[in-house]
Amino acid sequence: MNNDKKARRRHQRICEVLQEQEHMQVLELCELFHVSPATIRNDLTVLEKKQLLKRIPGGAVSIGRMPQNTIFTARESQHMDLKIKMADYAVEHLIKEGMSIALDAGTTCYAIAKRLADASLRCTVITYSLPVANALVHCEQVEVFLMAGRLDKQHESFHDDVAVEAMKRMNSDVFFLSPNGIDPIAGITISATDENIMKRMMHEHAEETIVCADHSKFFKKAFKTICPLSDIQGILSDSELRAEIQQKYSDMGVRLYLAKK
């Protein structure tokens, strides 16, 4: 078999593996295909140009039509600059002194926690995310309530029955919800069926819910619906969101908060 055919078959298999695993490291792919890291990196570059996957530091993630709940470290590196700007906007314009804030295990919520740690803003944070709690552990002005049970090490969060029971006793002024997709009909959606319970409960126990979603999550539909668009009080996104999408959601009565570049 010539090298071109070998490469095409390897490319096809890489895409299939990513659909199954959602995230793979370069070294894992090297072991699977018995080729060098340079070969795998070249494969990933070719496939990314064809929009068949997304390169991340040290590996790649799937970009299939249905959004997936990839491991925390994989998600953290995606659209990082936009998440930082959205976190800045949330702390500067949406979070007020003395508020109780619920933050889920999304990486935008983690960015908000890190921004809160640097702000002189007294508030309370309720979370089931270990990275969110760790970001605030030395922050004297922020009181932290961690809904903890068994640790899901891949997603660095707690969402078992112990965590759910703890969340039943907590209420917040505002819940910042990180979804996998936003769709005009399906509403606010997520692909993780176990974490879905914690997000839904945080939504039900909050006075307001603001969805945190960069422009890439609009008009995408994941497996589970958290709530319809009519149940949220706004969407925090970025200024790369196309004007026609902004207009459509505004026409539906959804308030948009756009973090500037």
N, C-alpha and C positions, 0 to 999 in steps of 0.2 A: 504494500500500500504506500503511495507516495505521501510526501509530507503535507501537501494541501488537503488530501482526504483525511489524514490523521487529525489535522488541526480542525477541520470542519466537524468531525465526529466529536472531538474533545469539546469544541464550543457548544455543540448541541447538548452534550452531557452536563457541562457546567451549568447551563440554563436549567436543565431538569433538576439537578441537585439543589440549585438555589430555590426553585419552586418548592422543593420538599423541605429544605433546611432553613430557608429564608436568609441565612447569613453563613458565610464561610471565610476562613482565613486563608491567606496565600499558602502557608505551609501545609494546611489540611488538604488543599487542592493538589499540591505537589505530591503528597503521599498517595492520594487517590489515583492520580494519573501517571505517577512515576516520571515526572519531568522536573526541570529546574525552576526555581523561583522566577527567573527572568522570562522563561516561556509562559508561565502562568500570568505574570504581570502583563505581558504582551497580549495574551488572550483576553484578559479583562479590559484592556484598553480598546481592543477591537470591538468587543461586545458592548462596551459602554457607548462607543460612537454609534452603534446600531440601536441604542436605547433599549437594550435587552437586560441591562443590569445597572447598578449604581456602584461606582468605586467608593470605598471608604478606607481610612488608614488601616493597612494590613490585610485588606480583603475586599469583599463585595457583598451587596445585599440585592435581593430580588426587587424588581419594580413591576411586578405583575399587576393586572388590572384591579384586583381586590387587594387593598392595603393590608399589610401584615404587621403583627405586633412583634417586631424583632427584639433581640436582646438589648438591654439598656446601653451598653457601650457602643453598639452599632448605631443606635438612634441618636446618641449624643452628638456625633460628628456631622450629622446631616443638617444643612441649613443653619449652621451654628451662628453665623453673623446675624441672621434674621431673628433667631431666638433671643439673642442678647438685646437687640433693639426692641423686641416685643416686651421683654422683661423690664427694660428701662421705662417703657411707656406705662406698663402696669403699675410700677412703684411710684412713678411721678404723677400719674393722673387718675388711677383707679383705686388705689389702696390709701385709706385715710388713717390718721392717728387713732389708735384704740380699737381698730377693727379686728374681728376674728376671721381668719382666712383659711379656707380649705384648699390644699394643693394635692393633686393626685401624683402618680408616679411617672408622668410624662416628662420629657427632657426640657420642654418649655417651662414647666412648673419648677424644675430644678434650677433653671436659669433665673427665675423669679426669686427663688430662695437665696441664691448667691447674691443677687442684687439687693435683697432685703438685708443681708448680712452687712453690706457696706453702707446702708442708709441709716440715718438717725431717726427711725420711725418706730414708735412703740406699737406693737400689735401681738396677736396670738396666731400661731400657725397650727393647723390640724392636718396631719398627713399619715399615709401608710407607706411612704417612700423613704427608704434608708438614706439615699443620697441627699434628699431634701433635709432630713433631720440632721445629718452630718454637716451640711452647709451652715446650719444655724446653731450648732452646738456651743460655740464660743461667743454667740451674739447675745449680750446682756439685755438688750431692749426687746427681744422677741421671745415670748414664751412658747414652748413647743409641746404639743401632744402627739405622740407617735402611736398609731393604732397597730400594735404589733402582735404577731403570733408566730407561725412558722415562716421563716425567711425563704422566699423564692429567689435563689441566688442568681439565676439568669436575668431576671427583671429587677433585682435588688429592691423588692417590695414585699409587703405582707397583705395577703388577701384571703386567708383561710377563715374558718368559722370563728376563731378566737378574735381575729381582727374585725370581722363583721360585727360581733357582739359588742366590741369596744366602740365602734362607730355609731351604734344605735343610740348611745348616750350623748353624742356630740352634736352641736349646732354651730353654724357659721353665718357671718354677714354675707360673705361672697365665696363662691366656689369657682376656682379656675380649672376648667376641664380641658384636658388634652385628648382629642379624639384621633382615630385613624382616618376618618373621612367625614365630609359634610355633603349632604345631598338634599336638594329641595323637597324630595318626596320621603326618603328614608329618614332624614333628619341627622342627628348627631350619632355617629356609629363608631364601633370599636371591634377589633377582631379577636381580642382575648376574652373568652367566655367566662373565665374565673374572675378576672379583675373587673369585669363588667358589673358585678354585684357591688363592689366598693364604690365605683364611680356613680352608679345609680343612687346609692344610699347618700353619698356626699351631696348629690344634686337635690335629693328630696329633703335633706336637712339644712339646706342653705336658703337664705332669704333671696339671693340672686345667684345665677349661674352665668359666668362669662366663659365662652369657649375660646381656647387659644389654638389657633391653627394658621400656619403659614399658607401662602397662596397655592402650594402644591396639593393641599388636601381638599380643595373645593371640587364639587361634582365628582366625588369618589364615595363609594359605598362599601363599608366593611360588613362583617357578619352579623353583629348585634347592634340594635338601636338602644342608645341610652335614653334619649328623649326626642320629641319632635322640635322643630325650630321654634314653634310657638311657645315652648316652655323655657326658653333662655332669654336673658336680658341683653345679650350682645355677643359679638364675635371680635376678638382681638387678633388682627392679622398684620400683614406687612404691606408696604406701598407698591410691591410688585404685583399685587392682585389686579387683574385687568379691569378696566373701567366698565366693560359690559357686564362682568360678574358682580362688581360693586352695585351697579344699577339694578340688576335682577334681584339681589338680596334686599336692597333698600326697598324695592317695590313690594317685596313680601313682608315688609315691616320689621326686618331685622336690622338692628343698630350695629354699625361697623366702627371699630376703633382701629385706625391704621397707623402703625409705627413707621415713621419716616426713615429714609436712608441716612 
